[in-house]
Amino acid sequence: MTTTPMADSAFRDSITELIDTGKHAAASSVFGDTPGLCLVRMSTLVRLAGHQRAMRRVVLNVTQRLEAIPHVRHFPEQLPNDGGQLVCLYRTDSMTGRLIEAVLAAPKGVDGGIAAALGYLGAFTRGWESGLIPNKHAS
């Protein structure tokens, strides 16, 4: 049984909704519900793109479609072929996205605790944006 690939606009809308609501389509509470950040299994991305399995050409297709969505990035940078692997999707124009970009740009020796660091940064960002953590620079 084959499926018809989802139209790019429907794929974009589905991905954007997942990221903007901060809901996670994966069984993980590392980040909590953080708007601008979403964890999904690769199988979810494959299914949203209208495919059934994460074969090489399908992963390439999903990668290209994600790259076409403005302000959306993912890590790992190279999407996995394993449908069970988690992928983090985030908006580069959000505070959380800017923090993720900074962590990912850190020297390679720092990458061991990236999930823990991002979880901490996400919690800090939520506290800062909600006013629980004072922002001296806010006007």
N, C-alpha and C positions, 0 to 999 in steps of 0.2 A: 504494500500500500504506500503510495506516495502522497505527499501533501504539497499544496501550492504555496510557494514562498509568500509570506505576508507582504503586503504593499509597504513600501518604505515609510509612508506617513503613519500607517497603523503600527509598525514596529517602533518608530520614533515616539509616537504617543504612548505606547505601552511602557517603553523604557523610561521616558520622562516622568510618567506617573509613578512608577516604582521609586525613582530617585527622589522626586519632589515630596512624596509622602514619607519617605524614610522607612517604609515598611520593608521587612526582609522576607524574601521568598525562600530563605534557607533557615534551617534550624540552628540559629546562632543568636546569642544575646550579647556578643562581644561589644557591639556598638549601641544597643538599645535602638529606639526609634529616633533616627537623626535625619531630619529633612536635608536633602542634598547628598545623602550617602545611602547606599543600598548594597546588601550582600545577596547574591543569587547564585544558585548552582548553574554550572555551564549548561546543563540540560534544559534549564528554564530559558536561557538565551537562545539555544538551538530551537526549542519549541516556538518561542515568540517569532523567530525568523521563518517559521513554517517548515522546519526540517525535523527529522526524527532522531538522527544520530550525529554525534560530534566528529565526523570524519574530517580529514584535512581540508577539503574544499569547502565544507560547511563552516568550519572554524574561520577560514579566510573570509567567507561571505559575511559572517557575523562581525568579524573584526572591521571589515570595510563599512558595514552599515553603522556600527557604533562610531567610527571615525567621522561619519557624515553628520552626526548629531552635534550641533553647536554646544560648546561648553561641557560636553560629557566626555569623561575619560574613564579608564579602567586599569586595575592591576589585578593579577600580574599583567605586565605589558604584553606578553605573548599569551593569548588565551589558550587554555588547556584543551586537549583532545578527550579528556576524561569528563563525562557528563556530571559526575559526582563532585568535582572540584568546585570550590567557591571562587567567585569573582566579585571584586568590589567595584561598584559603579559609583561615580561621584560627579558633582558639578564643579567645574573649575571656578565658577563665578560666585561660589559661596564661601563663607569663612572656613568651614570644614574642608572644602576642596582646596583652598589656598594652603591650609595646614598640611594636608596630605601631599600636595605638590612639594612643599618645603621638606617634608620628611623623606619623600622619594628622591629628592635631589641631594640628600645628605651623602657623605662619602660612603663607599660600599661597605666599610667595616662596621657601619651602624645598623645594617639591615636585619640583624638577628631578632630584635624585639619589635619589629614594625607593627604587628597587630596590637600588642600591648600599648605601644606609644600612640597609635592612632585611637585606640579606645580611650586612653587618658585624655588626649587632645580633644576627642569628640565630647567627652563629659565636660571638660573645661569650657569648650565652645558653647555647649548648651547652657551652662551656668552663667557664662559671660553674656550671652545674648538675652537670657531671661532676666538679667539684673541681679541674680544671686551672688555673682562675683562682681564687685565694683569695677567699673571701667573709668579710670582716671582721665582717659583721653576723649571720652564721649562729650559732645557739646550740648 
